[in-house]
Amino acid sequence: HHDKDTGTIEVTYQQDTTHSYLSVSDDGPGIPSEMRESVLKIFQTLKPHDEGDTSGIGLSIVKRLVDRKRGTLQIKDAALGGAEFLIRWPRRIESMRGGLQIR
């Protein structure tokens, strides 16, 4: 979702031994702090459905996938001026002959 004809999206990725961290931010209209929990629920959008072209499904799917893997999803104001989505995703640790392998 963007309120202009063109925009900027910034994606960063980091990891440590236990988690992967993904950040997606944009220079769009942002998400007011009081709406951040509700936009993660299915069919919830910032605008009434007759004023926008979004279904309110996308972010709820992302939230469900992150929750299923016991990760976290946080929304905050982006340095670019829009919204930033921070995902913390646990890395899978498997036992192998001779030690542990983190995937």
FILUM-534740 format. One line per 4 residues: number of its first residue (from 1); their letters; for each residue x, y, z of N, C-alpha, C, O, CB. Coordinates in steps of 0.02 Angstrom, whole numbers. Each point is the difference from the previous one (the first is absolute). Glycine has a CB too. Layout:
NUM) A) X Y Z X Y Z X Y Z X Y Z X Y Z ~ ...
This chain:
1) HHDK) 42 -59 0 -42 59 0 44 61 0 47 5 39 -139 -66 22 ~ 78 109 -105 37 62 -2 -46 56 -22 -47 -11 -38 154 -50 12 ~ -95 120 51 -43 57 -16 27 44 -57 -30 51 -16 -7 -53 134 ~ 93 -19 -148 30 37 -56 8 -46 -60 -5 -61 6 65 139 75
5) DTGT) -46 -48 -140 11 -41 -60 65 -39 4 4 -55 -27 -69 139 -38 ~ 116 -57 97 64 -35 8 19 2 74 -23 43 38 60 -12 -156 ~ 5 -78 137 20 -3 70 64 -38 8 29 -26 -48 -148 33 81 ~ 142 -10 28 62 -35 18 -15 -53 52 -36 12 48 104 91 -74
9) IEVT) -39 -162 15 -4 -55 48 71 -20 17 42 -8 -44 -155 -33 -1 ~ 126 33 109 66 -21 23 -7 -66 38 -41 -5 45 82 126 -39 ~ 0 -170 -24 -2 -65 32 69 -15 28 50 6 -36 -142 -48 -41 ~ 96 23 141 63 -20 30 -9 -67 34 -55 -19 20 89 140 -2
13) YQQD) 22 -158 -13 -1 -66 31 64 -8 41 54 19 -21 -123 -67 -74 ~ 60 20 155 56 -16 44 -16 -67 33 -58 -22 2 87 145 18 ~ 22 -155 7 -13 -61 38 53 -8 54 56 26 -5 -109 -79 -95 ~ 35 17 151 48 -21 50 -9 -76 8 -30 -32 -43 28 146 104
17) TTHS) 28 -142 -8 -2 -73 6 -69 -28 13 -12 -60 -11 127 67 53 ~ -162 34 -18 -66 -27 17 -57 29 -41 -53 -31 -5 96 15 117 ~ -33 75 -143 -56 33 -35 23 34 -64 58 19 -8 -113 -1 118 ~ 8 -11 -156 8 42 -59 -44 61 10 -53 -3 30 78 -97 -106
21) YLSV) -1 158 50 -36 63 9 -10 31 -69 48 13 -36 1 4 152 ~ -111 -4 -133 -18 30 -64 -36 66 14 -45 3 41 37 -117 -98 ~ 29 166 22 -32 65 6 -22 22 -70 40 -1 -46 29 31 149 ~ -132 -11 -109 -26 27 -63 -31 68 17 -46 4 41 24 -120 -91
25) SDDG) 48 169 19 -26 66 14 -14 37 -66 28 -17 -52 35 21 161 ~ -105 47 -105 -18 38 -59 -9 73 17 3 21 58 -58 -122 -107 ~ 44 140 -4 -12 72 9 -73 19 -13 -15 56 -20 134 -35 -13 ~ -163 -69 45 -71 10 -11 -33 39 55 33 36 37 -35 -140 -100
29) PGIP) -64 98 69 -38 39 49 11 -22 72 -18 37 46 -65 -18 -134 ~ 112 -77 99 10 -25 68 -64 -30 29 -53 0 -32 141 87 47 ~ -82 -112 45 -57 -30 36 -2 32 69 47 -7 39 -38 -104 -103 ~ -62 147 79 -5 31 66 8 -52 56 -24 -56 -7 -51 146 -41
33) SEMR) 108 -70 101 14 -47 55 -63 -33 27 2 -59 20 97 128 10 ~ -155 -34 -28 -61 -29 27 -32 -51 -48 -46 -35 20 27 142 43 ~ 43 -111 -124 -28 -47 -50 45 -61 -11 -19 -46 -36 -37 142 -19 ~ 115 -97 84 50 -52 -15 -21 -70 18 17 -47 -35 68 133 51
37) ESVL) -120 -95 38 -25 -66 18 -57 -22 -45 -4 -57 -21 39 77 140 ~ -80 26 -134 -59 -18 -39 16 -17 -72 -33 -42 -29 -33 115 103 ~ 117 -41 -105 16 -16 -70 29 -70 -8 6 -24 -57 14 145 37 ~ -2 -153 75 26 -69 -3 -56 -51 4 12 -60 -5 93 100 57
41) KIFQ) -166 -17 -44 -59 -45 3 -31 -4 -70 2 48 -38 -23 -18 159 ~ -7 -87 -136 -27 -12 -67 -56 49 -16 -42 15 42 72 -135 -31 ~ -30 144 -73 -49 47 -28 1 70 31 -47 38 -9 -23 -136 -15 ~ 124 114 62 6 67 29 46 42 -43 56 -20 -15 -76 -26 131
45) TLKP) -3 105 -136 40 46 -40 -2 69 31 -40 14 45 17 -81 -149 ~ 67 111 80 1 68 26 -57 41 -27 -23 47 32 147 -55 -23 ~ -147 -9 -69 -56 36 -31 -60 -46 -6 8 -61 0 73 135 -65 ~ -141 -45 60 -58 -42 -13 9 -37 -67 32 25 -46 -106 56 111
49) HDEG) 46 -140 -70 10 -42 -59 -24 33 -64 27 -14 -54 -40 -85 126 ~ -36 143 -69 -24 33 -60 45 58 -22 -10 29 -53 -106 -62 85 ~ 165 51 10 47 54 -17 68 -25 -21 42 39 -23 -103 32 102 ~ 74 -135 -72 66 -27 -15 -4 -63 -41 -53 -29 -11 95 77 116
53) DTSG) 16 -69 -129 3 -60 -42 35 -57 36 28 -44 -32 -28 116 -69 ~ -2 -73 168 32 -53 38 -53 -42 34 -56 23 14 157 49 5 ~ -83 -135 -7 -48 -47 30 8 -6 76 -46 -21 34 46 -40 -141 ~ 59 80 133 11 -8 72 20 -71 17 -8 -22 57 -73 112 -36
57) IGLS) 109 -126 -70 19 -70 13 76 -7 6 23 -42 39 -125 4 -101 ~ 140 76 24 73 -8 -5 36 0 67 36 -47 15 -44 99 -124 ~ 0 1 148 36 4 64 -24 -52 49 40 -23 41 -26 145 -60 ~ -77 -142 16 -24 -52 45 32 -67 -16 13 -40 45 -122 101 -32
61) IVKR) 122 -74 -77 35 -62 -19 72 1 25 24 -49 27 -97 39 -129 ~ 107 67 93 68 6 25 2 -11 75 42 -37 25 -14 117 -118 ~ -74 -48 129 -3 -8 73 -11 -72 20 32 -25 47 -77 141 -37 ~ 1 -150 -45 -15 -70 16 61 -44 -11 15 -44 41 -135 63 -72
65) LVDR) 156 -8 -25 60 -40 -14 55 13 52 32 -47 23 -60 51 -144 ~ 38 58 139 51 17 50 -19 -31 68 43 -28 34 -17 135 -96 ~ -89 -101 82 -22 -30 63 8 -75 0 21 -29 51 -102 122 -38 ~ 66 -125 -68 4 -73 -5 71 -24 12 10 -54 29 -105 54 -109
69) KRGT) 145 39 59 70 -19 11 29 29 64 60 -3 12 -47 -3 -135 ~ -57 34 164 19 30 64 47 59 -8 46 10 40 -61 -122 13 ~ 3 150 -105 38 62 -10 -40 59 25 -52 -9 31 110 -41 -130 ~ -33 109 85 -36 61 19 -4 47 -60 44 0 -43 -5 -12 163
73) LQIK) -91 52 -122 -10 50 -51 -17 65 35 -47 4 39 8 -89 -125 ~ 77 136 71 -11 66 31 -5 52 -56 35 -4 -50 29 -30 156 ~ -109 82 -97 -7 55 -47 20 64 36 -22 12 56 -71 -71 -120 ~ 134 99 31 19 65 30 9 51 -56 -5 -17 -59 62 -41 156
77) DAAL) -45 120 -78 12 53 -49 67 -13 -33 50 -16 34 -119 99 33 ~ 72 -76 -134 61 -11 -37 40 65 -5 -28 55 -1 -27 -147 -64 ~ 121 85 61 43 58 -11 -15 33 -67 11 60 -9 78 -114 79 ~ -115 15 -118 -18 28 -66 -64 41 3 -15 36 -48 71 -134 -5
81) GGAE) -92 94 108 -62 39 8 -63 -41 1 -52 26 19 111 64 -75 ~ -57 -153 35 -59 -43 -2 -1 -48 59 9 20 57 -11 -10 -181 ~ -10 -73 108 -3 -52 51 60 -47 -7 27 -9 -55 -152 16 57 ~ 145 -36 53 53 -50 1 -28 -63 34 -29 3 54 121 85 -51
85) FLIR) -83 -144 -37 -22 -65 26 63 -38 20 43 -13 -41 -148 11 -32 ~ 109 -16 137 57 -36 27 -21 -71 17 -45 -11 41 95 118 5 ~ -17 -155 -78 -16 -70 12 60 -34 32 56 5 -25 -136 -8 -73 ~ 67 -30 153 51 -39 36 -20 -73 -8 -53 -20 24 80 113 60
89) WPRR) 14 -132 -118 -16 -69 -20 49 -48 32 60 6 -13 -110 34 -96 ~ 28 -88 150 46 -47 30 34 -43 -52 -32 -23 -48 -38 22 151 ~ 134 -11 -95 37 -45 -44 -6 -70 28 1 -10 61 79 101 -96 ~ -86 -139 -8 -9 -69 20 68 -30 17 47 5 -38 -150 -16 -35
93) IESM) 106 -21 131 62 -33 21 -12 -75 -2 -46 -26 31 79 124 43 ~ 10 -132 -113 -6 -72 -7 62 -35 26 56 25 -7 -130 -9 -93 ~ 62 -73 130 56 -40 24 29 -40 -58 -36 -31 -39 -16 24 154 ~ 118 8 -120 35 -38 -51 55 -40 33 23 16 54 -50 71 -143
97) RGGL) 48 -140 55 56 -38 25 61 46 4 19 30 -51 -65 -139 2 ~ 75 115 106 58 43 7 -15 72 22 46 40 6 7 -111 -91 ~ -116 87 96 -15 68 22 -68 24 -20 -43 -40 -19 161 64 13 ~ -128 41 11 -64 31 -17 6 38 -65 53 26 -17 -83 -17 139
101) QIR) -24 -7 -159 -2 40 -61 -60 47 6 -55 -21 16 109 -71 -86 ~ -42 156 56 -53 50 2 -18 16 -71 43 14 -41 -3 34 151 ~ -105 -50 -125 -24 15 -68 -42 62 1 -25 22 -52 27 -142 22
